[in-house]
Amino acid sequence: MLFWKKETQLDRIVSKLEKALRKDTDFSVFGASSHQYKVHEKLTAKELANWQDEHQVTLPEPYAQFLTNVGNGGAGPYYGLYPLEKAASYTDGNALAEKCVLYPGMKKEKWNQLIDPLINDEDISDLEYDAARNMVLGGMLYIGTQGCEYDMYLILEGKHRGSIVYTSDFHPDHPFFFVYEDNLLDWYERWLDEIILDYEIGWFGSRMPGDENALIQVYQNAPNEEIQLKALDAMFKFKKVSQPTMDFLKNVAEHRQKGRATAIRLICKTSVKAGREDLLELLRFDRNEDFLQALIILNAYCKSVDTAEFIQVILQSLDRVHDPETLRYVGYVLETAGAITLQNFAPFLCHAESEMQAAAIYATRNCKDESASIKTNPISG
């Protein structure tokens, strides 16, 4: 008699690791060259129990299952997962024993209050600093890095036990980010799925999960504009979108102010031709934010298409430019089109604000327009 064994999530993960390797043979996915989709030798149940006894910690069950059934670290999002001992060595022992004080949707004010001693108290002692830092990072295990100042933690205790948190140092107004999945296995399997589906996953986990249809449903059923915008932003993981999704995005671009620029950018990512008229309209809107977003889209997706019509609108709109970021993008777009002249940038080269002047000088650095002689004001330090 043949017995059929139901495939478990752990079985799927092991199988999908092999599929991901076959999909990404040249290790082009960010971080893949470091782990090459290989996991370390699994922990035995006894080894796991000994570690938990030594550290007086009970690991969340999905993570414990991963360690004993898939591997003790190795392949994983970004630069992979640390082996348990390495993760523990990178985590302050006192912090492990703390309760996690972080939660999804933490308000900026609460976050700023938590980190205030870490960034504003110049007289804080080393012991006081460590205590304040351990409060923020308490109850979490440092399971891997994303590079630079970005890291990944696993919450060990509290209401959100088992959740994955992305950190980015102690910046004011930027609380740590909770990924959308509730546990490590779901998060890990999603990472494999998105590789196999050939999504763009440079910022894996920071965007809402789901395929095109699922994200359209989220948008249409969203209780507020914030969720709608997150659903739209999640579509940037698709290298191209289908025609039904293009139709949906066109509808958003033409009938919704919130999300209009994002929808147009998504359309242009797939087809500049399909988004051309909407992009021109966005460029002509009175709001500076719309003008800036149009410039960003032009700079990202329109470098290899005829932009003469766009350039004409930009040149006619230079008197609308009053901030350095917008001026920088004007420079990027005009430089690509070979349309920068000293005469056009004269008001900015003589601008009273040093940042505007600096942006104009950078934009015209290669300008060969010798017919104009512009004197700049000295830039104050």
C-alpha positions as CSV (number, residue, x, y, z in Angstrom):
1,M,0.0,0.0,0.0
2,L,1.3,3.5,-0.9
3,F,1.0,6.2,1.7
4,W,0.6,9.7,0.5
5,K,2.5,12.3,2.5
6,K,1.1,15.8,2.7
7,E,3.7,18.4,1.7
8,T,4.4,20.7,4.5
9,Q,5.6,24.3,4.3
10,L,9.0,23.2,5.3
11,D,9.0,20.7,2.4
12,R,8.0,23.5,0.1
13,I,10.8,25.7,1.3
14,V,13.4,23.0,0.7
15,S,12.0,22.4,-2.8
16,K,11.8,26.1,-3.6
17,L,15.4,26.7,-2.6
18,E,16.4,24.4,-5.4
19,K,14.0,26.2,-7.8
20,A,15.4,29.6,-6.8
21,L,18.9,28.4,-7.5
22,R,17.9,27.1,-11.0
23,K,16.1,30.5,-11.6
24,D,19.1,32.6,-10.5
25,T,22.1,30.6,-11.6
26,D,24.3,33.7,-12.0
27,F,23.3,34.9,-8.5
28,S,22.0,38.3,-9.8
29,V,19.5,38.6,-6.9
30,F,20.8,41.0,-4.3
31,G,23.0,39.1,-1.7
32,A,22.7,35.8,-3.5
33,S,26.4,35.6,-4.4
34,S,27.2,35.5,-0.7
35,H,25.0,32.6,0.2
36,Q,24.4,30.9,-3.2
37,Y,21.1,29.5,-2.0
38,K,22.9,27.1,0.4
39,V,21.9,26.5,4.0
40,H,24.1,25.3,6.8
41,E,23.7,22.0,8.5
42,K,20.5,21.6,10.5
43,L,20.5,21.8,14.2
44,T,19.5,18.7,16.1
45,A,16.6,19.0,18.6
46,K,19.2,18.5,21.4
47,E,21.5,21.3,20.1
48,L,18.5,23.7,19.9
49,A,17.3,22.7,23.4
50,N,20.8,23.3,24.8
51,W,21.0,26.7,23.2
52,Q,17.7,27.7,24.6
53,D,18.6,26.5,28.1
54,E,21.9,28.4,28.0
55,H,20.3,31.7,26.9
56,Q,17.1,31.3,28.8
57,V,15.1,31.9,25.6
58,T,12.4,29.9,23.9
59,L,12.6,30.7,20.2
60,P,9.4,31.2,18.1
61,E,8.3,27.8,16.8
62,P,8.5,28.7,13.0
63,Y,12.1,29.8,13.4
64,A,12.9,26.7,15.5
65,Q,11.4,24.5,12.8
66,F,13.5,26.3,10.2
67,L,16.7,25.6,12.2
68,T,16.0,21.9,12.7
69,N,14.3,21.1,9.4
70,V,15.8,23.4,6.8
71,G,19.2,24.7,8.0
72,N,21.0,26.7,10.7
73,G,21.2,29.9,8.7
74,G,22.6,30.4,5.3
75,A,20.5,31.2,2.3
76,G,17.9,33.9,2.9
77,P,16.8,37.4,2.1
78,Y,19.5,40.0,1.4
79,Y,22.8,38.5,2.7
80,G,21.1,35.5,4.2
81,L,20.4,34.3,7.8
82,Y,23.0,34.1,10.4
83,P,23.6,30.7,12.2
84,L,22.1,30.8,15.6
85,E,25.3,31.2,17.5
86,K,26.4,34.1,15.3
87,A,23.0,35.7,15.7
88,A,23.3,35.4,19.4
89,S,26.9,36.8,19.4
90,Y,25.6,39.9,17.5
91,T,22.8,40.4,20.0
92,D,23.5,41.9,23.5
93,G,22.6,39.2,26.0
94,N,20.8,41.8,28.2
95,A,18.7,42.8,25.2
96,L,17.6,39.2,24.7
97,A,16.1,39.1,28.1
98,E,14.1,42.4,27.6
99,K,10.5,42.6,26.4
100,C,10.0,44.0,22.9
101,V,8.6,47.5,23.1
102,L,8.2,47.9,19.3
103,Y,5.0,47.4,17.4
104,P,3.6,47.8,13.9
105,G,2.4,51.3,13.0
106,M,4.4,52.9,15.9
107,K,3.8,56.7,15.7
108,K,6.8,59.0,15.1
109,E,6.3,60.7,18.4
110,K,6.5,57.4,20.4
111,W,9.6,56.4,18.4
112,N,11.3,59.7,18.9
113,Q,10.7,59.5,22.6
114,L,12.3,56.0,22.7
115,I,15.5,57.0,20.9
116,D,15.9,60.5,22.3
117,P,18.6,59.4,24.8
118,L,20.5,57.7,22.0
119,I,20.7,60.7,19.7
120,N,20.3,63.9,21.9
121,D,21.9,63.2,25.2
122,E,25.5,64.2,24.9
123,D,26.3,63.5,28.5
124,I,24.9,60.0,28.6
125,S,27.2,57.4,30.1
126,D,28.1,54.1,28.3
127,L,26.0,52.1,30.7
128,E,23.0,54.4,30.2
129,Y,23.4,54.3,26.5
130,D,23.5,50.5,26.5
131,A,20.4,50.4,28.6
132,A,18.5,52.8,26.3
133,R,19.7,50.9,23.2
134,N,18.7,47.5,24.7
135,M,15.2,48.9,25.5
136,V,14.8,49.7,21.8
137,L,16.2,46.4,20.6
138,G,15.0,44.3,23.5
139,G,13.4,41.0,23.0
140,M,14.8,40.6,19.5
141,L,17.4,38.4,17.9
142,Y,19.7,39.8,15.2
143,I,19.3,37.3,12.4
144,G,20.9,39.0,9.5
145,T,22.0,42.1,7.7
146,Q,20.8,43.9,4.6
147,G,24.0,45.8,4.2
148,C,25.0,49.3,5.3
149,E,23.0,50.2,8.4
150,Y,20.0,48.0,7.6
151,D,19.5,44.8,9.7
152,M,16.9,42.1,10.3
153,Y,15.7,41.1,13.8
154,L,13.3,38.4,15.0
155,I,11.0,39.3,17.9
156,L,11.2,36.7,20.6
157,E,8.6,37.9,23.2
158,G,5.3,39.7,23.4
159,K,2.3,40.2,21.2
160,H,4.3,40.2,18.0
161,R,6.5,37.2,18.9
162,G,7.8,35.6,15.7
163,S,7.6,38.8,13.5
164,I,10.5,40.0,11.4
165,V,11.6,43.6,11.9
166,Y,13.8,45.7,9.5
167,T,16.0,48.2,11.3
168,S,17.8,51.3,9.9
169,D,19.7,52.8,12.8
170,F,18.1,55.3,15.2
171,H,16.8,57.9,12.8
172,P,14.1,60.4,14.1
173,D,10.7,60.0,12.6
174,H,11.6,56.5,11.1
175,P,10.4,53.7,13.4
176,F,11.6,50.2,12.6
177,F,9.6,48.4,9.9
178,F,7.6,45.3,10.5
179,V,7.3,43.0,7.5
180,Y,3.8,41.9,6.4
181,E,4.2,38.3,7.3
182,D,3.5,37.1,10.9
183,N,6.3,34.5,11.1
184,L,9.7,33.7,9.6
185,L,8.5,30.7,7.5
186,D,5.9,32.8,5.6
187,W,8.4,35.6,5.1
188,Y,11.1,33.2,3.9
189,E,8.8,31.3,1.5
190,R,7.6,34.6,0.0
191,W,11.2,35.5,-0.6
192,L,11.6,32.3,-2.6
193,D,8.4,32.7,-4.4
194,E,9.3,36.2,-5.6
195,I,12.7,35.0,-6.9
196,I,11.0,32.1,-8.8
197,L,8.4,34.5,-10.2
198,D,11.2,36.9,-11.4
199,Y,10.1,39.9,-9.3
200,E,12.4,42.7,-8.5
201,I,13.2,42.1,-4.9
202,G,16.0,44.6,-4.1
203,W,13.8,45.8,-1.2
204,F,12.2,42.5,-0.4
205,G,9.7,42.5,2.4
206,S,9.2,46.2,2.6
207,R,6.4,46.1,0.1
208,M,3.0,44.5,0.4
209,P,2.8,40.9,-0.8
210,G,0.5,39.6,-3.6
211,D,0.3,39.3,-7.3
212,E,-1.3,41.9,-9.7
213,N,-4.8,40.7,-9.1
214,A,-4.4,40.5,-5.3
215,L,-3.0,44.0,-5.1
216,I,-5.8,45.5,-7.3
217,Q,-8.3,43.9,-4.9
218,V,-6.5,45.4,-1.9
219,Y,-6.6,48.8,-3.6
220,Q,-10.3,48.5,-4.4
221,N,-11.3,47.3,-1.0
222,A,-8.9,49.5,1.0
223,P,-10.4,51.4,4.0
224,N,-8.2,54.4,3.4
225,E,-5.8,56.1,1.0
226,E,-2.7,54.9,2.9
227,I,-3.5,51.3,2.1
228,Q,-4.3,52.2,-1.5
229,L,-0.9,53.9,-1.9
230,K,0.8,50.9,-0.4
231,A,-1.0,48.5,-2.8
232,L,0.2,50.7,-5.7
233,D,3.7,50.9,-4.4
234,A,3.9,47.1,-4.1
235,M,3.4,46.9,-7.9
236,F,6.9,48.2,-8.5
237,K,8.2,44.7,-7.8
238,F,6.7,43.6,-11.1
239,K,9.1,44.1,-14.0
240,K,6.1,44.6,-16.3
241,V,2.4,44.5,-15.7
242,S,-0.4,42.9,-17.8
243,Q,-2.9,44.8,-19.9
244,P,-5.7,44.5,-17.3
245,T,-3.4,46.0,-14.7
246,M,-2.4,48.7,-17.2
247,D,-6.1,49.5,-17.6
248,F,-6.6,49.7,-13.9
249,L,-3.6,52.0,-13.5
250,K,-4.9,54.3,-16.3
251,N,-8.1,54.6,-14.4
252,V,-6.3,55.6,-11.2
253,A,-4.1,58.1,-13.2
254,E,-7.1,59.7,-14.8
255,H,-9.6,59.8,-11.8
256,R,-7.6,59.9,-8.6
257,Q,-5.3,62.7,-7.3
258,K,-3.8,60.5,-4.6
259,G,-1.8,57.9,-6.3
260,R,-1.9,59.5,-9.7
261,A,1.9,60.0,-10.0
262,T,2.6,56.5,-8.8
263,A,0.1,55.0,-11.3
264,I,1.7,56.9,-14.1
265,R,5.2,55.8,-13.1
266,L,4.1,52.2,-13.0
267,I,2.5,52.6,-16.5
268,C,5.7,54.2,-17.9
269,K,7.8,51.5,-16.3
270,T,6.1,49.0,-18.6
271,S,5.5,51.3,-21.6
272,V,6.4,54.9,-21.9
273,K,4.2,55.1,-25.0
274,A,1.2,54.0,-23.0
275,G,1.8,56.6,-20.3
276,R,3.0,59.4,-22.5
277,E,-0.2,61.6,-22.5
278,D,-0.7,61.1,-18.7
279,L,2.9,62.0,-18.1
280,L,2.6,65.2,-20.1
281,E,-0.5,66.1,-18.2
282,L,1.3,65.5,-14.9
283,L,4.1,67.7,-16.0
284,R,1.7,70.6,-16.8
285,F,-0.2,70.4,-13.5
286,D,0.2,73.5,-11.2
287,R,1.3,71.7,-8.1
288,N,5.1,71.5,-7.7
289,E,4.8,68.0,-6.3
290,D,3.2,66.8,-9.6
291,F,5.9,68.6,-11.7
292,L,8.7,67.0,-9.6
293,Q,7.1,63.5,-9.9
294,A,6.9,63.9,-13.7
295,L,10.6,64.8,-13.8
296,I,11.5,61.8,-11.7
297,I,9.5,59.5,-14.0
298,L,11.2,61.1,-17.1
299,N,14.6,60.6,-15.6
300,A,13.9,57.0,-14.7
301,Y,12.1,55.6,-17.7
302,C,12.3,58.0,-20.7
303,K,16.0,58.3,-21.4
304,S,15.8,56.3,-24.7
305,V,12.6,57.8,-26.1
306,D,11.8,61.1,-27.9
307,T,11.4,63.7,-25.1
308,A,11.2,66.8,-27.3
309,E,7.6,67.6,-26.2
310,F,8.5,67.1,-22.6
311,I,11.6,69.3,-22.9
312,Q,9.5,72.1,-24.3
313,V,7.1,72.0,-21.4
314,I,10.0,71.9,-18.9
315,L,11.8,74.9,-20.4
316,Q,8.5,76.9,-20.4
317,S,8.1,76.0,-16.7
318,L,11.5,76.9,-15.3
319,D,10.1,79.9,-13.5
320,R,8.1,77.4,-11.4
321,V,11.2,75.8,-10.0
322,H,11.9,77.1,-6.4
323,D,13.6,74.2,-4.6
324,P,16.9,72.4,-5.1
325,E,15.5,68.9,-5.6
326,T,13.2,70.0,-8.4
327,L,16.1,71.9,-10.0
328,R,18.3,68.8,-9.8
329,Y,15.8,66.7,-11.7
330,V,15.3,69.5,-14.2
331,G,19.1,69.2,-14.7
332,Y,19.1,65.5,-15.0
333,V,16.4,65.4,-17.7
334,L,17.7,68.4,-19.7
335,E,21.2,67.0,-19.6
336,T,20.1,63.7,-21.0
337,A,18.3,65.6,-23.8
338,G,21.3,67.9,-24.5
339,A,19.0,70.9,-23.7
340,I,20.9,72.7,-21.0
341,T,22.1,76.3,-21.7
342,L,23.7,78.8,-19.4
343,Q,21.0,81.3,-20.4
344,N,18.2,79.0,-19.2
345,F,20.0,78.4,-15.9
346,A,21.1,82.1,-15.4
347,P,18.5,82.8,-12.7
348,F,19.6,79.8,-10.7
349,L,23.3,80.4,-11.1
350,C,22.7,83.8,-9.6
351,H,20.2,82.6,-7.0
352,A,20.4,83.9,-3.4
353,E,20.1,80.4,-1.9
354,S,23.4,78.5,-2.0
355,E,21.7,75.1,-2.5
356,M,19.9,76.4,-5.6
357,Q,23.1,77.8,-6.9
358,A,25.0,74.6,-6.3
359,A,22.4,72.5,-8.1
360,A,22.6,74.9,-11.1
361,I,26.4,74.8,-11.2
362,Y,26.3,71.0,-11.2
363,A,23.6,71.0,-14.0
364,T,25.7,73.3,-16.2
365,R,29.1,71.8,-15.5
366,N,29.5,70.4,-19.0
367,C,27.7,73.2,-20.7
368,K,29.5,74.5,-23.8
369,D,27.2,77.5,-24.4
370,E,30.0,80.1,-24.8
371,S,27.6,82.8,-26.0
372,A,26.5,83.5,-22.5
373,S,28.6,84.9,-19.6
374,I,27.0,84.4,-16.3
375,K,28.4,85.6,-13.0
376,T,27.5,83.6,-10.0
377,N,27.2,84.9,-6.5
378,P,29.7,83.5,-4.0
379,I,28.3,80.4,-2.2
380,S,28.4,80.8,1.5
381,G,29.8,77.9,3.5
